[in-house]
Amino acid sequence: MLPIAPVTTLGNSAAMLPVNAIHFSPILAELARLEKSEVFTRMKSSPEGLSEADAESRLAEAGPNVIASEKHRGWLWRLLTATRNPLVILLIVLAIISFATGDARAGTVMSLMVILGVSLRFVQEARADAAAAKLKAMITLTTAVVRAGKAEEIPLEKLAPGDVVTLCAGDMIPADVRIISAKDLFVSQATLTGESLPVEKFDSRETREEVSPLEFSNICFLGTSVESGAATAVVLATGAQTYFGSMASSIVGEQVETSFDKGMQQFTWLMIRFMMVMVPLVFFINGFTKHNWHEAFFFSVAVAVGLTPEMLPMIVSVCLSKGALAMSKNKVIVKQLSAIQNFGAMDVLCT
């Protein structure tokens, strides 16, 4: 099997995390303080695991064991997003006015700049999404589970609450689980807590009061991994009900405006304010001095066209695309071109 080089995706940020959206499943605190036999009773399971019928019914009730992911957007949505740029909209409006007033040359130039700029952005982001989708398709995750007394490997998304899983060194924790038996089990929780050293986990019930669920000695969380040792555990929560799943659900949403987008909007509104002052002023001055209101109107439209930097959308797209291509040579997928400017504007990057 050929080794796969690490690939990063850039420009996939989402809205700020709502604090109340990130939560621990209430069952974690309850079962962490119970004895092993009581855990099986509470989860309606056994050391032999669930039967296939029970697992299927619970999976249908709880849903697949997957965390939230971005919705797939069609090409039409992507095209509208690329067009939804204040400067592009301004150019489209001026192009329509130019064609309507008989200035086909100005209208054609502005239309061409809009088409080139939008097309370049659309193609670049579509290619990035396709590359990211291919990478995801190459990754398949499985977990070792005990069903009806038999050990088997199943896809991660088919894990159900009450399943009995076996863990060993190098395994990713497949869900939020309660440890039933453990031998020298050390778990890396760096993805959730930031602590650099692995934490030892035990199979005894939790007796400490006033501690965070992340500090429970017998609970392991989705998103963490086994550093060393082995264990058997009962699945308590899966998918969006896990702590990691609630965190993922809160960051998947509409993209926030980046500083680059805000800067483009501010520039566009500055141009519009100039036009709102200059165009009427030029129109009335020409009209009153030359007494030819028809000519004054065309001259004021020409002023509005002259104030607008027609090539700016295309120049911006070309520059951002050049940055995306440079990043791709270092195995970084840029899913949104505007992320290039944000990435370059960073003073400190913590990973």
HULIN-V668066 format. One record per residue. N is the residue number from 1. RES is the residue in three letters. SS is DSSP state (H for helix, E for strand, C for the rest). OMEGA is omega in whole degrees, -180 to 180 (NA if undefined). NEAR is the number of other ideal C-beta (glycine too) atoms within 10 Angstrom. Layout:
# HULIN-V668066
N_RES_SS_OMEGA_NEAR ; N_RES_SS_OMEGA_NEAR
This chain:
# HULIN-V668066
1_MET_C_-178_3 ; 2_LEU_C_177_4 ; 3_PRO_C_180_4 ; 4_ILE_C_180_10 ; 5_ALA_C_179_6 ; 6_PRO_C_-179_6 ; 7_VAL_C_179_13 ; 8_THR_E_173_12 ; 9_THR_E_-177_17 ; 10_LEU_E_178_18 ; 11_GLY_C_-179_21 ; 12_ASN_C_-178_17 ; 13_SER_C_178_14 ; 14_ALA_C_-173_13 ; 15_ALA_C_177_12 ; 16_MET_C_-176_10 ; 17_LEU_C_172_11 ; 18_PRO_C_-173_11 ; 19_VAL_H_-176_8 ; 20_ASN_H_-180_8 ; 21_ALA_H_-180_11 ; 22_ILE_C_-173_16 ; 23_HIS_C_172_15 ; 24_PHE_C_175_19 ; 25_SER_C_-178_20 ; 26_PRO_H_-176_11 ; 27_ILE_H_-179_16 ; 28_LEU_H_-179_23 ; 29_ALA_H_-179_15 ; 30_GLU_H_-175_14 ; 31_LEU_H_177_25 ; 32_ALA_H_-177_21 ; 33_ARG_C_179_15 ; 34_LEU_C_174_17 ; 35_GLU_C_-175_10 ; 36_LYS_H_-178_19 ; 37_SER_H_179_11 ; 38_GLU_H_178_13 ; 39_VAL_H_179_22 ; 40_PHE_H_-180_19 ; 41_THR_H_-179_12 ; 42_ARG_H_-179_16 ; 43_MET_C_-179_21 ; 44_LYS_C_-180_11 ; 45_SER_C_180_23 ; 46_SER_C_178_17 ; 47_PRO_C_178_14 ; 48_GLU_C_178_13 ; 49_GLY_C_180_24 ; 50_LEU_E_170_25 ; 51_SER_C_180_14 ; 52_GLU_H_-180_10 ; 53_ALA_H_179_9 ; 54_ASP_H_-179_17 ; 55_ALA_H_-180_22 ; 56_GLU_H_-180_13 ; 57_SER_H_179_13 ; 58_ARG_H_178_21 ; 59_LEU_H_178_20 ; 60_ALA_H_-179_10 ; 61_GLU_H_-176_9 ; 62_ALA_H_-177_18 ; 63_GLY_C_-179_14 ; 64_PRO_C_-179_15 ; 65_ASN_C_178_28 ; 66_VAL_C_177_16 ; 67_ILE_C_-177_18 ; 68_ALA_C_177_16 ; 69_SER_C_-179_10 ; 70_GLU_C_176_14 ; 71_LYS_C_177_8 ; 72_HIS_C_180_8 ; 73_ARG_C_-180_12 ; 74_GLY_C_-177_8 ; 75_TRP_H_-179_10 ; 76_LEU_H_178_8 ; 77_TRP_H_-180_11 ; 78_ARG_H_180_16 ; 79_LEU_H_178_15 ; 80_LEU_H_179_12 ; 81_THR_H_179_16 ; 82_ALA_H_-179_22 ; 83_THR_H_-175_15 ; 84_ARG_C_179_11 ; 85_ASN_C_-175_23 ; 86_PRO_H_-179_16 ; 87_LEU_H_177_21 ; 88_VAL_H_179_20 ; 89_ILE_H_178_13 ; 90_LEU_H_179_20 ; 91_LEU_H_179_25 ; 92_ILE_H_180_16 ; 93_VAL_H_180_13 ; 94_LEU_H_177_23 ; 95_ALA_H_178_23 ; 96_ILE_H_179_13 ; 97_ILE_H_-180_16 ; 98_SER_H_178_22 ; 99_PHE_H_-178_15 ; 100_ALA_H_-179_10 ; 101_THR_C_175_15 ; 102_GLY_C_178_9 ; 103_ASP_C_-175_19 ; 104_ALA_H_-178_11 ; 105_ARG_H_180_9 ; 106_ALA_H_179_21 ; 107_GLY_H_180_19 ; 108_THR_H_-180_13 ; 109_VAL_H_-179_17 ; 110_MET_H_178_26 ; 111_SER_H_179_19 ; 112_LEU_H_179_14 ; 113_MET_H_179_21 ; 114_VAL_H_-178_23 ; 115_ILE_H_-179_12 ; 116_LEU_H_-178_15 ; 117_GLY_H_-179_25 ; 118_VAL_H_-179_21 ; 119_SER_H_-179_14 ; 120_LEU_H_179_19 ; 121_ARG_H_-179_28 ; 122_PHE_H_-178_19 ; 123_VAL_H_-178_14 ; 124_GLN_H_-178_21 ; 125_GLU_H_177_22 ; 126_ALA_H_178_14 ; 127_ARG_H_179_14 ; 128_ALA_H_178_23 ; 129_ASP_H_179_19 ; 130_ALA_H_179_11 ; 131_ALA_H_179_15 ; 132_ALA_H_179_16 ; 133_ALA_H_178_10 ; 134_LYS_H_178_9 ; 135_LEU_H_179_13 ; 136_LYS_H_-179_10 ; 137_ALA_H_-179_8 ; 138_MET_H_-175_7 ; 139_ILE_C_175_7 ; 140_THR_C_-178_8 ; 141_LEU_C_177_11 ; 142_THR_E_177_14 ; 143_THR_E_180_23 ; 144_ALA_E_-177_16 ; 145_VAL_E_176_23 ; 146_VAL_E_179_19 ; 147_ARG_E_180_18 ; 148_ALA_C_176_14 ; 149_GLY_C_-178_11 ; 150_LYS_E_178_9 ; 151_ALA_E_179_12 ; 152_GLU_E_177_12 ; 153_GLU_E_179_8 ; 154_ILE_E_175_18 ; 155_PRO_E_-176_13 ; 156_LEU_H_-175_18 ; 157_GLU_H_-179_17 ; 158_LYS_H_178_16 ; 159_LEU_C_-177_27 ; 160_ALA_C_175_25 ; 161_PRO_C_-177_25 ; 162_GLY_C_176_21 ; 163_ASP_C_176_29 ; 164_VAL_E_-178_24 ; 165_VAL_E_175_24 ; 166_THR_E_-176_15 ; 167_LEU_E_176_25 ; 168_CYS_E_-175_13 ; 169_ALA_C_179_13 ; 170_GLY_C_-179_9 ; 171_ASP_C_170_16 ; 172_MET_E_177_13 ; 173_ILE_C_-170_24 ; 174_PRO_C_-179_25 ; 175_ALA_C_171_27 ; 176_ASP_E_-170_29 ; 177_VAL_E_173_29 ; 178_ARG_E_-179_26 ; 179_ILE_E_178_24 ; 180_ILE_E_175_18 ; 181_SER_E_-177_14 ; 182_ALA_E_176_22 ; 183_LYS_E_179_11 ; 184_ASP_E_-175_11 ; 185_LEU_E_175_25 ; 186_PHE_E_-175_15 ; 187_VAL_E_176_24 ; 188_SER_E_179_18 ; 189_GLN_C_-174_21 ; 190_ALA_H_-178_16 ; 191_THR_H_-178_13 ; 192_LEU_H_-174_15 ; 193_THR_H_-178_14 ; 194_GLY_C_-180_7 ; 195_GLU_C_-173_11 ; 196_SER_C_-176_7 ; 197_LEU_C_178_10 ; 198_PRO_C_-178_18 ; 199_VAL_E_178_18 ; 200_GLU_E_180_14 ; 201_LYS_E_-177_24 ; 202_PHE_C_180_14 ; 203_ASP_C_180_17 ; 204_SER_C_-177_11 ; 205_ARG_C_-179_17 ; 206_GLU_C_-179_20 ; 207_THR_C_-178_9 ; 208_ARG_C_178_10 ; 209_GLU_C_174_6 ; 210_GLU_C_174_5 ; 211_VAL_C_179_13 ; 212_SER_C_176_9 ; 213_PRO_H_178_17 ; 214_LEU_H_-180_16 ; 215_GLU_H_178_13 ; 216_PHE_C_-175_23 ; 217_SER_C_-177_18 ; 218_ASN_C_180_25 ; 219_ILE_E_174_24 ; 220_CYS_E_-171_27 ; 221_PHE_C_172_24 ; 222_LEU_C_-178_27 ; 223_GLY_C_175_20 ; 224_THR_C_-177_23 ; 225_SER_E_-180_17 ; 226_VAL_E_179_21 ; 227_GLU_E_179_17 ; 228_SER_E_180_15 ; 229_GLY_E_-179_17 ; 230_ALA_E_-178_15 ; 231_ALA_E_170_25 ; 232_THR_E_-175_20 ; 233_ALA_E_176_27 ; 234_VAL_E_180_24 ; 235_VAL_E_179_28 ; 236_LEU_E_-178_25 ; 237_ALA_E_-179_25 ; 238_THR_C_173_30 ; 239_GLY_H_-176_24 ; 240_ALA_H_179_18 ; 241_GLN_H_178_22 ; 242_THR_C_179_27 ; 243_TYR_H_179_22 ; 244_PHE_H_180_21 ; 245_GLY_H_178_25 ; 246_SER_H_177_20 ; 247_MET_H_180_19 ; 248_ALA_H_-180_19 ; 249_SER_H_-176_17 ; 250_SER_H_-179_19 ; 251_ILE_H_177_17 ; 252_VAL_C_-179_14 ; 253_GLY_C_179_14 ; 254_GLU_C_179_7 ; 255_GLN_C_177_17 ; 256_VAL_C_176_10 ; 257_GLU_C_178_12 ; 258_THR_C_178_17 ; 259_SER_H_178_11 ; 260_PHE_H_179_19 ; 261_ASP_H_180_18 ; 262_LYS_H_179_10 ; 263_GLY_H_178_13 ; 264_MET_H_179_21 ; 265_GLN_H_179_14 ; 266_GLN_H_179_11 ; 267_PHE_H_-180_14 ; 268_THR_H_180_19 ; 269_TRP_H_175_12 ; 270_LEU_H_178_10 ; 271_MET_H_-180_18 ; 272_ILE_H_179_16 ; 273_ARG_H_176_10 ; 274_PHE_H_-179_14 ; 275_MET_H_-179_18 ; 276_MET_H_178_11 ; 277_VAL_H_-172_10 ; 278_MET_H_-174_15 ; 279_VAL_H_178_18 ; 280_PRO_H_-180_11 ; 281_LEU_H_179_12 ; 282_VAL_H_-179_18 ; 283_PHE_H_-177_19 ; 284_PHE_H_179_13 ; 285_ILE_H_179_13 ; 286_ASN_H_-179_19 ; 287_GLY_H_-177_17 ; 288_PHE_H_-177_10 ; 289_THR_H_-177_9 ; 290_LYS_H_179_11 ; 291_HIS_C_177_9 ; 292_ASN_C_-173_12 ; 293_TRP_H_177_12 ; 294_HIS_H_179_8 ; 295_GLU_H_179_12 ; 296_ALA_H_179_19 ; 297_PHE_H_-179_16 ; 298_PHE_H_-180_15 ; 299_PHE_H_179_17 ; 300_SER_H_175_21 ; 301_VAL_H_178_20 ; 302_ALA_H_177_16 ; 303_VAL_H_179_18 ; 304_ALA_H_179_23 ; 305_VAL_H_-179_21 ; 306_GLY_H_179_11 ; 307_LEU_H_-175_14 ; 308_THR_C_177_23 ; 309_PRO_C_-173_13 ; 310_GLU_C_-174_21 ; 311_MET_C_-175_16 ; 312_LEU_H_178_18 ; 313_PRO_H_-180_25 ; 314_MET_H_179_19 ; 315_ILE_H_179_13 ; 316_VAL_H_-179_20 ; 317_SER_H_180_22 ; 318_VAL_H_-179_15 ; 319_CYS_H_179_13 ; 320_LEU_H_178_21 ; 321_SER_H_177_18 ; 322_LYS_H_176_11 ; 323_GLY_H_179_18 ; 324_ALA_H_178_24 ; 325_LEU_H_178_11 ; 326_ALA_H_178_12 ; 327_MET_H_-179_19 ; 328_SER_H_177_16 ; 329_LYS_C_177_7 ; 330_ASN_C_175_8 ; 331_LYS_C_175_11 ; 332_VAL_E_179_17 ; 333_ILE_E_179_20 ; 334_VAL_E_-176_27 ; 335_LYS_C_177_19 ; 336_GLN_C_-175_24 ; 337_LEU_C_-178_23 ; 338_SER_H_179_22 ; 339_ALA_H_179_22 ; 340_ILE_H_-179_21 ; 341_GLN_H_179_18 ; 342_ASN_H_-179_16 ; 343_PHE_H_180_15 ; 344_GLY_H_-178_9 ; 345_ALA_C_-177_10 ; 346_MET_C_173_8 ; 347_ASP_C_180_4 ; 348_VAL_C_178_4 ; 349_LEU_C_178_6 ; 350_CYS_C_180_4 ; 351_THR_C_NA_3
